[in-house]
Amino acid sequence: MIGIVADDLTGAGDIGSMYARCGLRTLIFPYDRLTGEARNDAAFRRSEVVVLDTGSRLDDRDTAYRKTREATVRLK
């Protein structure tokens, strides 16, 4: 699985659509909803690319860092 962290929905959609156009099963997901239950969802498990949208573009530096770090950890 390829994991990508995006800072807004537009960026998530842009990069996700590039992978989807190449034929990869791609899922765009809000990072704060990525729980253990979500990771067991059939659509998530079938995905070859998961793009997490942190929504952090307009956040202050510390909040954006925390969200990006947490999103990366969740992808692992």
mmCIF file of the N, C-alpha and C atoms, coordinates in Angstrom:
data_MODEL
# 
_entry.id   MODEL 
# 
loop_
_atom_site.group_PDB 
_atom_site.id 
_atom_site.type_symbol 
_atom_site.label_atom_id 
_atom_site.label_alt_id 
_atom_site.label_comp_id 
_atom_site.label_asym_id 
_atom_site.label_entity_id 
_atom_site.label_seq_id 
_atom_site.pdbx_PDB_ins_code 
_atom_site.Cartn_x 
_atom_site.Cartn_y 
_atom_site.Cartn_z 
_atom_site.occupancy 
_atom_site.B_iso_or_equiv 
_atom_site.pdbx_formal_charge 
_atom_site.auth_seq_id 
_atom_site.auth_comp_id 
_atom_site.auth_asym_id 
_atom_site.auth_atom_id 
_atom_site.pdbx_PDB_model_num 
ATOM 1   N N  . MET A 1 1  ? 0.842   -1.178 0.000   1.00 0.00 ? 1  MET A N  1 
ATOM 2   C CA . MET A 1 1  ? 0.000   0.000  0.000   1.00 0.00 ? 1  MET A CA 1 
ATOM 3   C C  . MET A 1 1  ? 0.889   1.243  0.000   1.00 0.00 ? 1  MET A C  1 
ATOM 4   N N  . ILE A 1 2  ? 0.472   2.229  -0.768  1.00 0.00 ? 2  ILE A N  1 
ATOM 5   C CA . ILE A 1 2  ? 1.139   3.526  -0.786  1.00 0.00 ? 2  ILE A CA 1 
ATOM 6   C C  . ILE A 1 2  ? 0.330   4.446  0.114   1.00 0.00 ? 2  ILE A C  1 
ATOM 7   N N  . GLY A 1 3  ? 0.992   5.131  1.014   1.00 0.00 ? 3  GLY A N  1 
ATOM 8   C CA . GLY A 1 3  ? 0.325   6.072  1.903   1.00 0.00 ? 3  GLY A CA 1 
ATOM 9   C C  . GLY A 1 3  ? 0.804   7.481  1.645   1.00 0.00 ? 3  GLY A C  1 
ATOM 10  N N  . ILE A 1 4  ? -0.149  8.405  1.560   1.00 0.00 ? 4  ILE A N  1 
ATOM 11  C CA . ILE A 1 4  ? 0.168   9.808  1.289   1.00 0.00 ? 4  ILE A CA 1 
ATOM 12  C C  . ILE A 1 4  ? -0.553  10.668 2.317   1.00 0.00 ? 4  ILE A C  1 
ATOM 13  N N  . VAL A 1 5  ? 0.134   11.685 2.822   1.00 0.00 ? 5  VAL A N  1 
ATOM 14  C CA . VAL A 1 5  ? -0.469  12.638 3.736   1.00 0.00 ? 5  VAL A CA 1 
ATOM 15  C C  . VAL A 1 5  ? -0.624  13.960 2.988   1.00 0.00 ? 5  VAL A C  1 
ATOM 16  N N  . ALA A 1 6  ? -1.860  14.471 2.939   1.00 0.00 ? 6  ALA A N  1 
ATOM 17  C CA . ALA A 1 6  ? -2.151  15.741 2.260   1.00 0.00 ? 6  ALA A CA 1 
ATOM 18  C C  . ALA A 1 6  ? -2.607  16.764 3.290   1.00 0.00 ? 6  ALA A C  1 
ATOM 19  N N  . ASP A 1 7  ? -2.400  18.039 2.977   1.00 0.00 ? 7  ASP A N  1 
ATOM 20  C CA . ASP A 1 7  ? -2.782  19.081 3.926   1.00 0.00 ? 7  ASP A CA 1 
ATOM 21  C C  . ASP A 1 7  ? -4.172  19.654 3.673   1.00 0.00 ? 7  ASP A C  1 
ATOM 22  N N  . ASP A 1 8  ? -4.803  19.295 2.565   1.00 0.00 ? 8  ASP A N  1 
ATOM 23  C CA . ASP A 1 8  ? -6.182  19.709 2.326   1.00 0.00 ? 8  ASP A CA 1 
ATOM 24  C C  . ASP A 1 8  ? -6.844  18.767 1.320   1.00 0.00 ? 8  ASP A C  1 
ATOM 25  N N  . LEU A 1 9  ? -8.155  18.895 1.184   1.00 0.00 ? 9  LEU A N  1 
ATOM 26  C CA . LEU A 1 9  ? -8.902  17.988 0.328   1.00 0.00 ? 9  LEU A CA 1 
ATOM 27  C C  . LEU A 1 9  ? -8.538  18.160 -1.144  1.00 0.00 ? 9  LEU A C  1 
ATOM 28  N N  . THR A 1 10 ? -8.241  19.381 -1.546  1.00 0.00 ? 10 THR A N  1 
ATOM 29  C CA . THR A 1 10 ? -7.860  19.611 -2.942  1.00 0.00 ? 10 THR A CA 1 
ATOM 30  C C  . THR A 1 10 ? -6.575  18.868 -3.276  1.00 0.00 ? 10 THR A C  1 
ATOM 31  N N  . GLY A 1 11 ? -5.582  18.996 -2.423  1.00 0.00 ? 11 GLY A N  1 
ATOM 32  C CA . GLY A 1 11 ? -4.319  18.286 -2.652  1.00 0.00 ? 11 GLY A CA 1 
ATOM 33  C C  . GLY A 1 11 ? -4.505  16.789 -2.608  1.00 0.00 ? 11 GLY A C  1 
ATOM 34  N N  . ALA A 1 12 ? -5.332  16.319 -1.676  1.00 0.00 ? 12 ALA A N  1 
ATOM 35  C CA . ALA A 1 12 ? -5.607  14.882 -1.575  1.00 0.00 ? 12 ALA A CA 1 
ATOM 36  C C  . ALA A 1 12 ? -6.261  14.384 -2.854  1.00 0.00 ? 12 ALA A C  1 
ATOM 37  N N  . GLY A 1 13 ? -7.214  15.157 -3.360  1.00 0.00 ? 13 GLY A N  1 
ATOM 38  C CA . GLY A 1 13 ? -7.895  14.772 -4.596  1.00 0.00 ? 13 GLY A CA 1 
ATOM 39  C C  . GLY A 1 13 ? -6.972  14.798 -5.795  1.00 0.00 ? 13 GLY A C  1 
ATOM 40  N N  . ASP A 1 14 ? -6.112  15.807 -5.866  1.00 0.00 ? 14 ASP A N  1 
ATOM 41  C CA . ASP A 1 14 ? -5.174  15.911 -6.990  1.00 0.00 ? 14 ASP A CA 1 
ATOM 42  C C  . ASP A 1 14 ? -4.245  14.705 -7.050  1.00 0.00 ? 14 ASP A C  1 
ATOM 43  N N  . ILE A 1 15 ? -3.602  14.386 -5.946  1.00 0.00 ? 15 ILE A N  1 
ATOM 44  C CA . ILE A 1 15 ? -2.653  13.267 -5.957  1.00 0.00 ? 15 ILE A CA 1 
ATOM 45  C C  . ILE A 1 15 ? -3.377  11.930 -6.053  1.00 0.00 ? 15 ILE A C  1 
ATOM 46  N N  . GLY A 1 16 ? -4.512  11.820 -5.380  1.00 0.00 ? 16 GLY A N  1 
ATOM 47  C CA . GLY A 1 16 ? -5.274  10.583 -5.447  1.00 0.00 ? 16 GLY A CA 1 
ATOM 48  C C  . GLY A 1 16 ? -5.756  10.283 -6.851  1.00 0.00 ? 16 GLY A C  1 
ATOM 49  N N  . SER A 1 17 ? -6.205  11.312 -7.571  1.00 0.00 ? 17 SER A N  1 
ATOM 50  C CA . SER A 1 17 ? -6.701  11.092 -8.932  1.00 0.00 ? 17 SER A CA 1 
ATOM 51  C C  . SER A 1 17 ? -5.579  10.659 -9.876  1.00 0.00 ? 17 SER A C  1 
ATOM 52  N N  . MET A 1 18 ? -4.369  11.112 -9.618  1.00 0.00 ? 18 MET A N  1 
ATOM 53  C CA . MET A 1 18 ? -3.238  10.696 -10.459 1.00 0.00 ? 18 MET A CA 1 
ATOM 54  C C  . MET A 1 18 ? -2.998  9.194  -10.340 1.00 0.00 ? 18 MET A C  1 
ATOM 55  N N  . TYR A 1 19 ? -3.038  8.693  -9.114  1.00 0.00 ? 19 TYR A N  1 
ATOM 56  C CA . TYR A 1 19 ? -2.859  7.253  -8.912  1.00 0.00 ? 19 TYR A CA 1 
ATOM 57  C C  . TYR A 1 19 ? -4.042  6.473  -9.479  1.00 0.00 ? 19 TYR A C  1 
ATOM 58  N N  . ALA A 1 20 ? -5.248  6.997  -9.288  1.00 0.00 ? 20 ALA A N  1 
ATOM 59  C CA . ALA A 1 20 ? -6.438  6.313  -9.799  1.00 0.00 ? 20 ALA A CA 1 
ATOM 60  C C  . ALA A 1 20 ? -6.403  6.231  -11.319 1.00 0.00 ? 20 ALA A C  1 
ATOM 61  N N  . ARG A 1 21 ? -5.950  7.291  -11.983 1.00 0.00 ? 21 ARG A N  1 
ATOM 62  C CA . ARG A 1 21 ? -5.842  7.270  -13.448 1.00 0.00 ? 21 ARG A CA 1 
ATOM 63  C C  . ARG A 1 21 ? -4.841  6.227  -13.923 1.00 0.00 ? 21 ARG A C  1 
ATOM 64  N N  . CYS A 1 22 ? -3.904  5.871  -13.078 1.00 0.00 ? 22 CYS A N  1 
ATOM 65  C CA . CYS A 1 22 ? -2.925  4.825  -13.426 1.00 0.00 ? 22 CYS A CA 1 
ATOM 66  C C  . CYS A 1 22 ? -3.475  3.434  -13.128 1.00 0.00 ? 22 CYS A C  1 
ATOM 67  N N  . GLY A 1 23 ? -4.715  3.367  -12.660 1.00 0.00 ? 23 GLY A N  1 
ATOM 68  C CA . GLY A 1 23 ? -5.347  2.077  -12.430 1.00 0.00 ? 23 GLY A CA 1 
ATOM 69  C C  . GLY A 1 23 ? -5.217  1.531  -11.019 1.00 0.00 ? 23 GLY A C  1 
ATOM 70  N N  . LEU A 1 24 ? -4.670  2.309  -10.102 1.00 0.00 ? 24 LEU A N  1 
ATOM 71  C CA . LEU A 1 24 ? -4.535  1.842  -8.721  1.00 0.00 ? 24 LEU A CA 1 
ATOM 72  C C  . LEU A 1 24 ? -5.800  2.156  -7.921  1.00 0.00 ? 24 LEU A C  1 
ATOM 73  N N  . ARG A 1 25 ? -6.225  1.219  -7.114  1.00 0.00 ? 25 ARG A N  1 
ATOM 74  C CA . ARG A 1 25 ? -7.394  1.436  -6.242  1.00 0.00 ? 25 ARG A CA 1 
ATOM 75  C C  . ARG A 1 25 ? -6.997  2.446  -5.170  1.00 0.00 ? 25 ARG A C  1 
ATOM 76  N N  . THR A 1 26 ? -7.644  3.601  -5.222  1.00 0.00 ? 26 THR A N  1 
ATOM 77  C CA . THR A 1 26 ? -7.242  4.738  -4.398  1.00 0.00 ? 26 THR A CA 1 
ATOM 78  C C  . THR A 1 26 ? -8.385  5.172  -3.491  1.00 0.00 ? 26 THR A C  1 
ATOM 79  N N  . LEU A 1 27 ? -8.054  5.450  -2.245  1.00 0.00 ? 27 LEU A N  1 
ATOM 80  C CA . LEU A 1 27 ? -9.026  5.898  -1.255  1.00 0.00 ? 27 LEU A CA 1 
ATOM 81  C C  . LEU A 1 27 ? -8.529  7.189  -0.627  1.00 0.00 ? 27 LEU A C  1 
ATOM 82  N N  . ILE A 1 28 ? -9.381  8.207  -0.608  1.00 0.00 ? 28 ILE A N  1 
ATOM 83  C CA . ILE A 1 28 ? -9.076  9.452  0.084   1.00 0.00 ? 28 ILE A CA 1 
ATOM 84  C C  . ILE A 1 28 ? -9.887  9.430  1.372   1.00 0.00 ? 28 ILE A C  1 
ATOM 85  N N  . PHE A 1 29 ? -9.207  9.699  2.473   1.00 0.00 ? 29 PHE A N  1 
ATOM 86  C CA . PHE A 1 29 ? -9.820  9.481  3.776   1.00 0.00 ? 29 PHE A CA 1 
ATOM 87  C C  . PHE A 1 29 ? -9.436  10.611 4.714   1.00 0.00 ? 29 PHE A C  1 
ATOM 88  N N  . PRO A 1 30 ? -10.358 11.117 5.548   1.00 0.00 ? 30 PRO A N  1 
ATOM 89  C CA . PRO A 1 30 ? -9.975  12.115 6.546   1.00 0.00 ? 30 PRO A CA 1 
ATOM 90  C C  . PRO A 1 30 ? -9.164  11.441 7.656   1.00 0.00 ? 30 PRO A C  1 
ATOM 91  N N  . TYR A 1 31 ? -8.006  11.980 7.957   1.00 0.00 ? 31 TYR A N  1 
ATOM 92  C CA . TYR A 1 31 ? -7.091  11.304 8.889   1.00 0.00 ? 31 TYR A CA 1 
ATOM 93  C C  . TYR A 1 31 ? -7.707  11.106 10.271  1.00 0.00 ? 31 TYR A C  1 
ATOM 94  N N  . ASP A 1 32 ? -8.551  12.019 10.708  1.00 0.00 ? 32 ASP A N  1 
ATOM 95  C CA . ASP A 1 32 ? -9.105  11.894 12.051  1.00 0.00 ? 32 ASP A CA 1 
ATOM 96  C C  . ASP A 1 32 ? -10.176 10.808 12.158  1.00 0.00 ? 32 ASP A C  1 
ATOM 97  N N  . ARG A 1 33 ? -10.558 10.217 11.034  1.00 0.00 ? 33 ARG A N  1 
ATOM 98  C CA . ARG A 1 33 ? -11.519 9.114  11.063  1.00 0.00 ? 33 ARG A CA 1 
ATOM 99  C C  . ARG A 1 33 ? -10.831 7.772  10.842  1.00 0.00 ? 33 ARG A C  1 
ATOM 100 N N  . LEU A 1 34 ? -9.497  7.785  10.712  1.00 0.00 ? 34 LEU A N  1 
ATOM 101 C CA . LEU A 1 34 ? -8.756  6.542  10.484  1.00 0.00 ? 34 LEU A CA 1 
ATOM 102 C C  . LEU A 1 34 ? -8.520  5.846  11.817  1.00 0.00 ? 34 LEU A C  1 
ATOM 103 N N  . THR A 1 35 ? -9.419  4.974  12.165  1.00 0.00 ? 35 THR A N  1 
ATOM 104 C CA . THR A 1 35 ? -9.348  4.198  13.399  1.00 0.00 ? 35 THR A CA 1 
ATOM 105 C C  . THR A 1 35 ? -9.043  2.752  13.033  1.00 0.00 ? 35 THR A C  1 
ATOM 106 N N  . GLY A 1 36 ? -8.861  1.921  14.021  1.00 0.00 ? 36 GLY A N  1 
ATOM 107 C CA . GLY A 1 36 ? -8.655  0.500  13.765  1.00 0.00 ? 36 GLY A CA 1 
ATOM 108 C C  . GLY A 1 36 ? -9.820  -0.094 13.006  1.00 0.00 ? 36 GLY A C  1 
ATOM 109 N N  . GLU A 1 37 ? -11.031 0.328  13.345  1.00 0.00 ? 37 GLU A N  1 
ATOM 110 C CA . GLU A 1 37 ? -12.227 -0.169 12.659  1.00 0.00 ? 37 GLU A CA 1 
ATOM 111 C C  . GLU A 1 37 ? -12.214 0.224  11.186  1.00 0.00 ? 37 GLU A C  1 
ATOM 112 N N  . ALA A 1 38 ? -11.840 1.460  10.885  1.00 0.00 ? 38 ALA A N  1 
ATOM 113 C CA . ALA A 1 38 ? -11.786 1.920  9.499   1.00 0.00 ? 38 ALA A CA 1 
ATOM 114 C C  . ALA A 1 38 ? -10.748 1.141  8.704   1.00 0.00 ? 38 ALA A C  1 
ATOM 115 N N  . ARG A 1 39 ? -9.617  0.835  9.340   1.00 0.00 ? 39 ARG A N  1 
ATOM 116 C CA . ARG A 1 39 ? -8.564  0.090  8.644   1.00 0.00 ? 39 ARG A CA 1 
ATOM 117 C C  . ARG A 1 39 ? -8.993  -1.334 8.315   1.00 0.00 ? 39 ARG A C  1 
ATOM 118 N N  . ASN A 1 40 ? -9.977  -1.853 9.011   1.00 0.00 ? 40 ASN A N  1 
ATOM 119 C CA . ASN A 1 40 ? -10.488 -3.191 8.729   1.00 0.00 ? 40 ASN A CA 1 
ATOM 120 C C  . ASN A 1 40 ? -11.615 -3.193 7.709   1.00 0.00 ? 40 ASN A C  1 
ATOM 121 N N  . ASP A 1 41 ? -12.066 -2.002 7.299   1.00 0.00 ? 41 ASP A N  1 
ATOM 122 C CA . ASP A 1 41 ? -13.116 -1.891 6.295   1.00 0.00 ? 41 ASP A CA 1 
ATOM 123 C C  . ASP A 1 41 ? -12.628 -2.486 4.966   1.00 0.00 ? 41 ASP A C  1 
ATOM 124 N N  . ALA A 1 42 ? -13.524 -3.173 4.272   1.00 0.00 ? 42 ALA A N  1 
ATOM 125 C CA . ALA A 1 42 ? -13.154 -3.859 3.023   1.00 0.00 ? 42 ALA A CA 1 
ATOM 126 C C  . ALA A 1 42 ? -12.575 -2.893 1.996   1.00 0.00 ? 42 ALA A C  1 
ATOM 127 N N  . ALA A 1 43 ? -13.168 -1.708 1.844   1.00 0.00 ? 43 ALA A N  1 
ATOM 128 C CA . ALA A 1 43 ? -12.667 -0.740 0.859   1.00 0.00 ? 43 ALA A CA 1 
ATOM 129 C C  . ALA A 1 43 ? -11.250 -0.296 1.215   1.00 0.00 ? 43 ALA A C  1 
ATOM 130 N N  . PHE A 1 44 ? -11.002 -0.081 2.484   1.00 0.00 ? 44 PHE A N  1 
ATOM 131 C CA . PHE A 1 44 ? -9.667  0.320  2.920   1.00 0.00 ? 44 PHE A CA 1 
ATOM 132 C C  . PHE A 1 44 ? -8.669  -0.796 2.654   1.00 0.00 ? 44 PHE A C  1 
ATOM 133 N N  . ARG A 1 45 ? -9.031  -2.006 2.987   1.00 0.00 ? 45 ARG A N  1 
ATOM 134 C CA . ARG A 1 45 ? -8.114  -3.138 2.838   1.00 0.00 ? 45 ARG A CA 1 
ATOM 135 C C  . ARG A 1 45 ? -7.811  -3.448 1.374   1.00 0.00 ? 45 ARG A C  1 
ATOM 136 N N  . ARG A 1 46 ? -8.743  -3.141 0.467   1.00 0.00 ? 46 ARG A N  1 
ATOM 137 C CA . ARG A 1 46 ? -8.520  -3.383 -0.963  1.00 0.00 ? 46 ARG A CA 1 
ATOM 138 C C  . ARG A 1 46 ? -7.722  -2.266 -1.626  1.00 0.00 ? 46 ARG A C  1 
ATOM 139 N N  . SER A 1 47 ? -7.602  -1.134 -0.955  1.00 0.00 ? 47 SER A N  1 
ATOM 140 C CA . SER A 1 47 ? -6.939  0.024  -1.551  1.00 0.00 ? 47 SER A CA 1 
ATOM 141 C C  . SER A 1 47 ? -5.451  -0.234 -1.737  1.00 0.00 ? 47 SER A C  1 
ATOM 142 N N  . GLU A 1 48 ? -4.953  0.262  -2.858  1.00 0.00 ? 48 GLU A N  1 
ATOM 143 C CA . GLU A 1 48 ? -3.515  0.206  -3.113  1.00 0.00 ? 48 GLU A CA 1 
ATOM 144 C C  . GLU A 1 48 ? -2.853  1.521  -2.732  1.00 0.00 ? 48 GLU A C  1 
ATOM 145 N N  . VAL A 1 49 ? -3.648  2.587  -2.723  1.00 0.00 ? 49 VAL A N  1 
ATOM 146 C CA . VAL A 1 49 ? -3.173  3.917  -2.340  1.00 0.00 ? 49 VAL A CA 1 
ATOM 147 C C  . VAL A 1 49 ? -4.182  4.501  -1.360  1.00 0.00 ? 49 VAL A C  1 
ATOM 148 N N  . VAL A 1 50 ? -3.692  4.981  -0.226  1.00 0.00 ? 50 VAL A N  1 
ATOM 149 C CA . VAL A 1 50 ? -4.541  5.673  0.738   1.00 0.00 ? 50 VAL A CA 1 
ATOM 150 C C  . VAL A 1 50 ? -3.971  7.078  0.923   1.00 0.00 ? 50 VAL A C  1 
ATOM 151 N N  . VAL A 1 51 ? -4.827  8.063  0.688   1.00 0.00 ? 51 VAL A N  1 
ATOM 152 C CA . VAL A 1 51 ? -4.447  9.464  0.875   1.00 0.00 ? 51 VAL A CA 1 
ATOM 153 C C  . VAL A 1 51 ? -5.195  9.978  2.089   1.00 0.00 ? 51 VAL A C  1 
ATOM 154 N N  . LEU A 1 52 ? -4.456  10.411 3.099   1.00 0.00 ? 52 LEU A N  1 
ATOM 155 C CA . LEU A 1 52 ? -5.070  10.965 4.302   1.00 0.00 ? 52 LEU A CA 1 
ATOM 156 C C  . LEU A 1 52 ? -5.085  12.484 4.207   1.00 0.00 ? 52 LEU A C  1 
ATOM 157 N N  . ASP A 1 53 ? -6.259  13.055 4.326   1.00 0.00 ? 53 ASP A N  1 
ATOM 158 C CA . ASP A 1 53 ? -6.418  14.501 4.320   1.00 0.00 ? 53 ASP A CA 1 
ATOM 159 C C  . ASP A 1 53 ? -6.402  14.994 5.758   1.00 0.00 ? 53 ASP A C  1 
ATOM 160 N N  . THR A 1 54 ? -5.348  15.716 6.133   1.00 0.00 ? 54 THR A N  1 
ATOM 161 C CA . THR A 1 54 ? -5.237  16.223 7.497   1.00 0.00 ? 54 THR A CA 1 
ATOM 162 C C  . THR A 1 54 ? -6.015  17.516 7.710   1.00 0.00 ? 54 THR A C  1 
ATOM 163 N N  . GLY A 1 55 ? -6.358  18.208 6.628   1.00 0.00 ? 55 GLY A N  1 
ATOM 164 C CA . GLY A 1 55 ? -7.045  19.487 6.778   1.00 0.00 ? 55 GLY A CA 1 
ATOM 165 C C  . GLY A 1 55 ? -6.200  20.505 7.522   1.00 0.00 ? 55 GLY A C  1 
ATOM 166 N N  . SER A 1 56 ? -4.898  20.406 7.377   1.00 0.00 ? 56 SER A N  1 
ATOM 167 C CA . SER A 1 56 ? -3.986  21.222 8.190   1.00 0.00 ? 56 SER A CA 1 
ATOM 168 C C  . SER A 1 56 ? -3.449  22.465 7.489   1.00 0.00 ? 56 SER A C  1 
ATOM 169 N N  . ARG A 1 57 ? -3.874  22.715 6.280   1.00 0.00 ? 57 ARG A N  1 
ATOM 170 C CA . ARG A 1 57 ? -3.303  23.833 5.521   1.00 0.00 ? 57 ARG A CA 1 
ATOM 171 C C  . ARG A 1 57 ? -3.394  25.169 6.263   1.00 0.00 ? 57 ARG A C  1 
ATOM 172 N N  . LEU A 1 58 ? -4.497  25.425 6.919   1.00 0.00 ? 58 LEU A N  1 
ATOM 173 C CA . LEU A 1 58 ? -4.681  26.713 7.593   1.00 0.00 ? 58 LEU A CA 1 
ATOM 174 C C  . LEU A 1 58 ? -4.408  26.660 9.093   1.00 0.00 ? 58 LEU A C  1 
ATOM 175 N N  . ASP A 1 59 ? -3.928  25.519 9.573   1.00 0.00 ? 59 ASP A N  1 
ATOM 176 C CA . ASP A 1 59 ? -3.610  25.380 10.999  1.00 0.00 ? 59 ASP A CA 1 
ATOM 177 C C  . ASP A 1 59 ? -2.305  26.089 11.334  1.00 0.00 ? 59 ASP A C  1 
ATOM 178 N N  . ASP A 1 60 ? -2.139  26.402 12.618  1.00 0.00 ? 60 ASP A N  1 
ATOM 179 C CA . ASP A 1 60 ? -0.851  26.949 13.049  1.00 0.00 ? 60 ASP A CA 1 
ATOM 180 C C  . ASP A 1 60 ? 0.209   25.852 12.919  1.00 0.00 ? 60 ASP A C  1 
ATOM 181 N N  . ARG A 1 61 ? 1.445   26.240 12.954  1.00 0.00 ? 61 ARG A N  1 
ATOM 182 C CA . ARG A 1 61 ? 2.562   25.326 12.702  1.00 0.00 ? 61 ARG A CA 1 
ATOM 183 C C  . ARG A 1 61 ? 2.541   24.097 13.607  1.00 0.00 ? 61 ARG A C  1 
ATOM 184 N N  . ASP A 1 62 ? 2.328   24.284 14.902  1.00 0.00 ? 62 ASP A N  1 
ATOM 185 C CA . ASP A 1 62 ? 2.355   23.166 15.833  1.00 0.00 ? 62 ASP A CA 1 
ATOM 186 C C  . ASP A 1 62 ? 1.208   22.184 15.591  1.00 0.00 ? 62 ASP A C  1 
ATOM 187 N N  . THR A 1 63 ? 0.026   22.701 15.317  1.00 0.00 ? 63 THR A N  1 
ATOM 188 C CA . THR A 1 63 ? -1.123  21.837 15.045  1.00 0.00 ? 63 THR A CA 1 
ATOM 189 C C  . THR A 1 63 ? -0.920  21.082 13.741  1.00 0.00 ? 63 THR A C  1 
ATOM 190 N N  . ALA A 1 64 ? -0.435  21.769 12.717  1.00 0.00 ? 64 ALA A N  1 
ATOM 191 C CA . ALA A 1 64 ? -0.181  21.118 11.428  1.00 0.00 ? 64 ALA A CA 1 
ATOM 192 C C  . ALA A 1 64 ? 0.857   20.005 11.581  1.00 0.00 ? 64 ALA A C  1 
ATOM 193 N N  . TYR A 1 65 ? 1.901   20.269 12.348  1.00 0.00 ? 65 TYR A N  1 
ATOM 194 C CA . TYR A 1 65 ? 2.932   19.254 12.589  1.00 0.00 ? 65 TYR A CA 1 
ATOM 195 C C  . TYR A 1 65 ? 2.331   18.034 13.291  1.00 0.00 ? 65 TYR A C  1 
ATOM 196 N N  . ARG A 1 66 ? 1.546   18.285 14.347  1.00 0.00 ? 66 ARG A N  1 
ATOM 197 C CA . ARG A 1 66 ? 0.940   17.189 15.107  1.00 0.00 ? 66 ARG A CA 1 
ATOM 198 C C  . ARG A 1 66 ? 0.040   16.335 14.212  1.00 0.00 ? 66 ARG A C  1 
ATOM 199 N N  . LYS A 1 67 ? -0.809  16.980 13.417  1.00 0.00 ? 67 LYS A N  1 
ATOM 200 C CA . LYS A 1 67 ? -1.706  16.240 12.533  1.00 0.00 ? 67 LYS A CA 1 
ATOM 201 C C  . LYS A 1 67 ? -0.929  15.429 11.496  1.00 0.00 ? 67 LYS A C  1 
ATOM 202 N N  . THR A 1 68 ? 0.097   16.044 10.918  1.00 0.00 ? 68 THR A N  1 
ATOM 203 C CA . THR A 1 68 ? 0.885   15.342 9.899   1.00 0.00 ? 68 THR A CA 1 
ATOM 204 C C  . THR A 1 68 ? 1.631   14.162 10.503  1.00 0.00 ? 68 THR A C  1 
ATOM 205 N N  . ARG A 1 69 ? 2.192   14.357 11.674  1.00 0.00 ? 69 ARG A N  1 
ATOM 206 C CA . ARG A 1 69 ? 2.906   13.261 12.349  1.00 0.00 ? 69 ARG A CA 1 
ATOM 207 C C  . ARG A 1 69 ? 1.945   12.133 12.703  1.00 0.00 ? 69 ARG A C  1 
ATOM 208 N N  . GLU A 1 70 ? 0.789   12.473 13.255  1.00 0.00 ? 70 GLU A N  1 
ATOM 209 C CA . GLU A 1 70 ? -0.201  11.451 13.624  1.00 0.00 ? 70 GLU A CA 1 
ATOM 210 C C  . GLU A 1 70 ? -0.695  10.706 12.372  1.00 0.00 ? 70 GLU A C  1 
ATOM 211 N N  . ALA A 1 71 ? -0.922  11.443 11.294  1.00 0.00 ? 71 ALA A N  1 
ATOM 212 C CA . ALA A 1 71 ? -1.381  10.809 10.059  1.00 0.00 ? 71 ALA A CA 1 
ATOM 213 C C  . ALA A 1 71 ? -0.341  9.822  9.529   1.00 0.00 ? 71 ALA A C  1 
ATOM 214 N N  . THR A 1 72 ? 0.936   10.201 9.628   1.00 0.00 ? 72 THR A N  1 
ATOM 215 C CA . THR A 1 72 ? 2.003   9.313  9.181   1.00 0.00 ? 72 THR A CA 1 
ATOM 216 C C  . THR A 1 72 ? 2.061   8.050  10.034  1.00 0.00 ? 72 THR A C  1 
ATOM 217 N N  . VAL A 1 73 ? 1.940   8.214  11.329  1.00 0.00 ? 73 VAL A N  1 
ATOM 218 C CA . VAL A 1 73 ? 1.953   7.064  12.241  1.00 0.00 ? 73 VAL A CA 1 
ATOM 219 C C  . VAL A 1 73 ? 0.767   6.148  11.935  1.00 0.00 ? 73 VAL A C  1 
ATOM 220 N N  . ARG A 1 74 ? -0.410  6.721  11.705  1.00 0.00 ? 74 ARG A N  1 
ATOM 221 C CA . ARG A 1 74 ? -1.590  5.905  11.411  1.00 0.00 ? 74 ARG A CA 1 
ATOM 222 C C  . ARG A 1 74 ? -1.439  5.132  10.117  1.00 0.00 ? 74 ARG A C  1 
ATOM 223 N N  . LEU A 1 75 ? -0.761  5.716  9.145   1.00 0.00 ? 75 LEU A N  1 
ATOM 224 C CA . LEU A 1 75 ? -0.537  5.010  7.874   1.00 0.00 ? 75 LEU A CA 1 
ATOM 225 C C  . LEU A 1 75 ? 0.381   3.806  8.063   1.00 0.00 ? 75 LEU A C  1 
ATOM 226 N N  . LYS A 1 76 ? 1.354   3.944  8.940   1.00 0.00 ? 76 LYS A N  1 
ATOM 227 C CA . LYS A 1 76 ? 2.294   2.833  9.166   1.00 0.00 ? 76 LYS A CA 1 
ATOM 228 C C  . LYS A 1 76 ? 1.551   1.665  9.742   1.00 0.00 ? 76 LYS A C  1 
# 
